Every structure is written in structure tokens, then in C-alpha cells.
């Protein structure tokens, strides 16, 4: 695989920073530094969409409220042109209510261990669009709220 350009490396590092600081460290302020104020994020768990930096923070906080030990481990993160993409391993203990457009899920005290894919597109040095696909069905089965 070809070496990353300086811009690609910067975008990759910014993406890893969001994973480390926001998703794992609960530092929501990093979103203001990395995301465009009008960014659009797309995730199966959010059928209405996630528009704006504050909505990204709220999206992360929703999972932090539901999983006190929420953790995501990035894998195979790379960049090409203005896009960063990769996989992640997601774990946590469901010890809080998971708010959902399809109905809230009270704490089950079950653990999740699943995976996902992400893609972030940058313009002007900021994330303007994000696609996120977590294996929600596996997660719901592990929580005991979906059939095996």
C-alpha cells in the first residue's frame, strides 16, 4: 500500500483522536475541533440522521450513558484523498438506559462485544460527513432484546 500524503495522515490522526478522546475518553469538546458545525453523520441506530457537531456529541453521550465502560478499538484505519475509513471493535456493559428511536432499552447488565465500520469525509480540514455501521443485530441479541 502506498504511503499516506501529509493531508491523509493528518485526517487519519484526527479520526483516531476522535475515537480516543470522544468515544473512549468522553471529551466531547474534541468534536468542536474536528467536525464542521454543519457536519452530517449517518448511522443505522439514528434513522433521523445526525446533523451538526452538537448532534455528534449527543450521539456519543447516548452510548456513554447506556454503557459505563463503553470502549471502541480501531483497526485498519487508513486514508485516501479526503476520506478516512476503518473498522472498530466495540465493547461495553449495558448498565444504563439506551435511548433509541425504536424505543428505549432499560439496563440489562449484559455485555456487548461487536464490530463496526466507519468512513469520515473531510473538507477544509474538518469532518463534513460520516458513515457509521455497527453490527446492531449482534448487539441487540447480546442485550437479550432481539431473537437469537
C-alpha positions in Angstrom: 0.0 0.0 0.0 1.2 3.5 -0.9 2.4 5.9 1.8 -0.2 8.4 3.0 0.2 12.0 2.0 0.6 14.6 4.7 -3.1 15.5 4.4 -4.2 11.9 4.5 -2.0 11.3 7.6 -3.5 14.4 9.3 -7.0 13.2 8.6 -6.2 9.7 9.9 -4.7 11.2 13.1 -7.8 13.4 13.6 -10.1 10.4 13.2 -8.1 8.4 15.8 -8.2 11.4 18.1 -12.0 11.4 17.9 -12.1 7.7 18.8 -9.6 8.1 21.6 -10.8 11.4 23.1 -14.5 11.4 22.5 -15.7 7.8 22.1 -13.3 6.4 24.7 -12.4 9.4 26.8 -15.7 11.2 26.8 -14.1 14.5 25.9 -16.9 16.0 23.7 -15.0 19.2 23.1 -12.8 17.5 20.5 -15.9 17.4 18.2 -15.7 21.2 18.0 -12.1 21.0 16.8 -12.6 18.2 14.3 -16.2 18.4 12.9 -17.7 21.1 10.7 -20.6 22.7 12.7 -22.9 21.5 9.9 -21.5 18.0 9.5 -23.8 15.1 8.6 -23.4 11.7 10.2 -25.3 8.6 9.1 -25.9 5.5 11.3 -28.4 2.7 11.4 -29.1 3.5 15.0 -30.1 7.1 14.1 -32.7 6.9 11.3 -33.4 10.7 11.6 -29.7 11.4 10.9 -27.1 13.3 13.0 -26.7 16.9 11.8 -24.2 19.2 13.4 -21.4 19.0 15.9 -23.8 19.1 18.9 -25.7 16.1 17.5 -22.5 14.2 17.2 -21.8 14.9 20.9 -25.3 13.9 21.8 -25.0 10.6 19.8 -21.8 9.7 21.7 -23.3 10.7 25.1 -26.3 8.5 24.5 -24.0 5.4 24.3 -21.9 6.6 27.2 -25.0 6.9 29.3 -26.0 3.4 28.5 -22.6 1.7 28.7 -20.4 3.0 31.6 -17.4 1.2 30.2 -18.0 1.8 26.5 -14.9 1.2 24.5 -14.0 1.1 20.9 -10.8 -0.2 19.4 -10.0 1.0 15.9 -8.5 -1.4 13.3 -7.2 -1.0 9.8 -7.6 2.8 9.8 -6.4 4.3 6.5 -7.0 7.4 4.4 -7.3 8.1 0.7 -7.7 11.6 -0.6 -10.3 13.3 1.7 -11.7 10.0 3.2 -10.7 8.0 6.3 -12.1 4.6 6.8 -11.6 1.6 9.0 -13.2 -1.0 11.3 -13.7 -1.0 15.1 -14.3 -3.5 17.9 -16.9 -2.3 20.3 -17.4 -3.5 23.9 -19.3 -2.4 27.0 -21.6 -3.2 29.8 -25.2 -2.1 29.4 -25.8 -0.6 32.8 -27.9 2.4 31.8 -30.9 3.1 29.6 -30.1 3.1 25.9 -32.2 5.7 24.2 -33.4 4.7 20.8 -35.8 6.0 18.1 -37.3 2.4 18.2 -37.9 2.5 21.9 -35.6 2.9 25.0 -33.9 -0.2 26.3 -33.5 -0.2 30.1 -30.2 -1.5 31.6 -29.8 -5.3 31.1 -26.4 -5.5 32.7 -25.3 -7.6 29.7 -22.1 -7.0 27.9 -21.7 -6.3 24.2 -18.8 -7.4 22.0 -19.4 -6.4 18.4 -17.8 -4.7 15.4 -18.5 -1.8 13.0 -17.2 0.1 10.0 -16.7 3.8 9.6 -16.0 6.4 6.9 -15.3 10.1 7.5 -15.0 12.6 4.7 -13.0 15.8 5.3 -13.3 19.2 3.6 -11.2 22.2 4.7 -9.6 20.1 7.4 -12.9 19.2 9.1 -15.2 16.2 9.1 -18.2 17.2 6.9 -19.7 13.7 6.5 -19.6 10.4 8.5 -21.0 7.0 7.8 -21.0 4.5 10.7 -22.3 0.9 10.6 -22.3 -1.0 13.9 -23.5 -4.6 13.9 -26.6 -3.6 15.8 -28.3 -7.0 15.4 -25.5 -8.8 17.3 -25.5 -6.0 19.9 -29.3 -6.4 20.4 -29.0 -10.2 20.7 -26.3 -9.8 23.3 -28.5 -7.4 25.2 -31.3 -10.0 25.1 -33.8 -7.7 23.2 -33.6 -9.5 19.8 -34.1 -13.2 19.0 -31.1 -15.4 18.6 
